[in-house]
Amino acid sequence: MLAYTIRRILMAVPVMGVVAAIVFSLLYLTPGDPATVLAGDQATPDQIEKIRAALELDQPPHRRFASWAWQMVNGDLGTSIFSGEPVAHMIGQRLQPTFSLLILAVVISITVGVPFGVVAAARRGGWTDRALVYFSTLGFSIPSFIAGYALAFIFATQLRWLPVQGFAPLSDGVPSWLRSLILPAVTLSLVYAALIGRVTRASMLEVLSEDYIRTARAKGLPPWRILFRHALQNAAVPIVTIIGIGIATLIGSAVITENVFAIPGIGRLTVDAILHRDYPIIQGVVLLLSAAYVLVNVAVDLCYTMLDPRIRY
């Protein structure tokens, strides 16, 4: 297990290198010039060229990439073009809101999706099964920003139970932290919970038709023990897989959700950087999220061996 973990982490290094090259290439191929945005509408061509030279944007692409890659290897993500602050510092200031939102959304999605899918499979054709189908269809159909505005209108504007926008750090207390994240986390988890519920139901239906489940029922074991001890454990591999894959969906949706609820996280930082063509910030954020996704995949692969002893690497 340890050797496999080390191999997977080492395999992630060239993957991150390919991601870095692709991100760098796409950013510099897109229309727009940071020097023009930074100089303003009244700037002369000479002023724009001076800014480009100061930012080293007049260098050939391969030199810019080599310089940036060397900085990245040394732990330096570069400096923001517009604010002049280190990119690592700017990202570090936004980590808590984003990761708090993602963790809470994952917890809500798993807590709702897995039990819902198990009960729907156990009562196939019943009202619980139909409710899961309707819920998943609704979750897949409604865009996250529309769901966010609807939840904010009902629970924040009309009922005044929760704040409309903003983020309260953990230093303000857990209750304040939770109140600021409930609406965006629920908005973010709608599609994710629906996806987990559908996959859980399909996987459980396949397992419940196996012979050992019928044997367990013939022995008189309690239904809850058959479902959660025997069936769910053997159906867990596809569920864990979709949970890991769904992290990418959450990361992408977090950008929209943070802007809807004015959460000062990495999503808003990325949107502002894209609007200003602040390439160092965009590159740093993409690399950070890519590294997080690679680590999640490694963790999912390691969970396989715990859930199914037949799997060995």
N, C-alpha and C positions, 0 to 999 in steps of 0.2 A: 504493500500500500504506500509506504513512504517513497519507494523508488518511483512508483507511478506518479505520485504527486509532484515529485521533483521534475520528472520528465514533462509533465503537462505544463508546469510553470515555465520551464525552459522553452517549450514549444510556443509559448505565448510571446516570447521575445521577437521572433521573426514576424509573427502576426501583427504585433504593434508597429514594427518597422514598415510593413506594407500599408497599414492603416495611415501612418504618418505621411508616407509618400503620396497616397491617394488624396488625403485631405489637403496637403500642400498644393498638389497639382490642381485640384478642383477650385480652390480658393483663388489662385492666381490666374485661372482661366475664365473666371466669372467677370462680367462687365463691372466697371466701377474702379475708381482710384482713390485710395485713402488720402493721398496728398491733396486731391481736389476738394474732398469733403472737409478736410482739416483747414485748408486755406480759405474756404468761403467763396461766395459767389463773386466778390469784387476783386479777387486775386488775379494778378497778371501771370502770364505763362512763366516768366522768370521766377516769380515767387513760388509757383508750384514746383518748378524744377529744383529749386533750392530745398524745398521740403522733401521731395523725393530723394535727393542726395543725402539729406540728413537722416532719413529713415532707411537708407540703403535699398530703396525700391528701384534704383536705376541699375542695380547689379544684375548679372545674368541669373536665371532661375536656379541653375545647379549650384551656384555659389551661395545664394540665399538659403537653399535647402540644406547644404552642407553646414553652413554656419548655425542654422536653427537646430539641426540634428545634433551637432556637437554640444550646443547649450543644453539640449534636452537630456543627453547622456550624462551631463554633469549636474543634473537636477535643476536646471534653470529653464523655466518655460518662456522666458523672454519678458519684455516690458510692453505695456499697453501703449498703442500709438497715440491715443487721445489723452488719457489721464496721466501717463508717465509712471504709473505704479507697476510693481512686479505682478505678472499674471498669476503666479502662485499665491501671492497675498490676496489678490482680488477673488480668486476662486475659493480660497480658504474662508473668506468672510461669508461666502454664500453656501457653504457646504451644509451647515446645520439646518436651514429651512428646507432645502431640497431633500436631504437624506431623511429628515423627520417625516416629510410628506410621503416619500417612497416607502419607508418602513411601515408607517401607519396604514397606507393603502394596501400593502402586501398582507398585513395582519387581517385587515377587514375582509379582503378578497378570499383568503384561505379560510377564515372563520365562517364566512357565509357560503362560499362555493362548495367546499368539500362536504360538509354535512347535508347541504341541500341536494347535491348530486347523489349521495349515498341513500338518502330517504327516497328520492325520486326513483332510483333504480330498484329499491326494495318494494316500492308501491307502483310498479310500472302500470301505466294507464290510468292511475288515480289522479285526484286533483293536485297532489303535490308534483307529480310528473308533468302535468299540463302547465302548472304554474311555473316550473323551471323552464319549459319551452317558451312560454310567453315572456318571462323575465330575460332569458338569454336573447331572444329576438329583439326585445326593447333595448337591452344594453348594447347590442351590436348596431342598432339602427340610429340611435340618438347620438349626434356628435357631442364630444365632451364639453365644448364651450356652451352649447345650448343647455345641456344638463346642469352645468355650473351656474349659469344665469338663472335657470328655473329654481334651483335649490336656494340660491342666494335671495331671490325674490320672496320665496315662501318662508324660509326659516330665519332670514336676517331682516328683510324689509318689512314683511307683514307681521310675523309672529315675534320678531325681535328676540329670539332665543340665542342667536349666535352672531358674532361680528361679521360684517359684510366683507371686509378685506383686512389685510395685514397679517403679521406673524409675531407671536409672543415667544421669545426664547425660553428654554428650560429654566434659566435663571429667574424668570418671573413666577415660577411655580408650575407644577404639572397641570392643575386645572386650567390655568390660562393658556398653557401650551396646547392642551387638547381642544379647548374651545376655538382657538384660532385655526386648527387644522381639520376639524371634523368635516366641514363642508367641502373643502378641496380634496380631502382624502376619499370621501364618499363619491365625489364626482369622478375621481381618478380610478376608483375601484369598480365602477359599474361594468365596464367592458371586461375587465380582468376577472371579476367574480363570475360573470356569465360564462366566460371561456372555461374557467376551472370547473364550474358546475356541469357544463356539457361534457367535458372530457371525463370527469369523475363518474357521471352517469353511464357513459358508454363503456368505460373500463370496468365498472362494477357489474353491468349487465353481462359482460363476457365472462367474468369470474363466477358470478352466481349460477351460471349454467354448468359449472364443472362438477365432476363426480364427488369430489371431497366435500363440497358444500352440501350436496344431498345426503352424504354420509353423516355430516355433522348435524343436520336436521333430524335424521333418523335416530341419532343417539339422544335426542332431546335437549340439545344445547340451547340456551336462551337466544332469541333472535338478535339481540343487541351484540352478543358475543360473536355470533356468526358473522354479522355485518362488519363490525369494527376490529375484531381480532383476527379473523380468518380471511374474509373477502377483501377488506380494505388494504390489508398488508400486502396481499398478492396483486392488488390492482394499483399499487402506489407508484410503480415505475413510470407509467405514462403520465400520472398526475404530477409527479415531481418534474418530469420533463417539460410539461406545459407551463409549470410555475416558473422554471428557469427561463424558458423562451419568452414568457410574458413580461419578464423584466424589461426587455427592449421596448415593448409596447408602452409600459409605464414611463420609461425614460422619455420617449417621444411625446406622450400625452402630457407629461409634467410641464413641458414648455408652455403649452396652451393654458393649462390649469393655473400655473403661477401668474400668468398675465391676467387671467380673469379675476383672480382673487388678490392681485397686487402683492404677491409673496416675493420678497427680495431674495430669490434663490438663483441657482445656476441657469434656469430656464430664461428668466428675465435678463440676466447678464448676457446670455447668448444672443437673444433677440436684439438687445442694444448694440452688441458688437457687430452683428450682421448689418444692421442699419448704418453703422458708421464705418464698415469695412475694416474693423479692428482685427486683423488677421491673427496676431499672437494670442488673443483671448479665444477666438474660435478654435484655433489649433489646440490650445491647452485644454479646453473643455471637451472637445471630441476625443482627445487622447485619454483624458481621465475617465470619461464614460465608457470608452472602449475597454480600458483596463478593468473597470468594474464589471463589465459584462463578461469578459474572459474569465475573471475570478469566479463569477456566479456559475458559469458552465463547468469549471473545474469542481466546484462544490457539488453541483448536481451529479456529476460522474462519480464522485466519491460516495454520495448518498446511495447510489445504485447497489453498491456492495453491501451496505448495511440493510437495505430493504430486501434484497434477493441474494441469498448466499450462493446461488448458482453462478452469479456473475463474478468473474475474476479477470483482472487485467494482467 
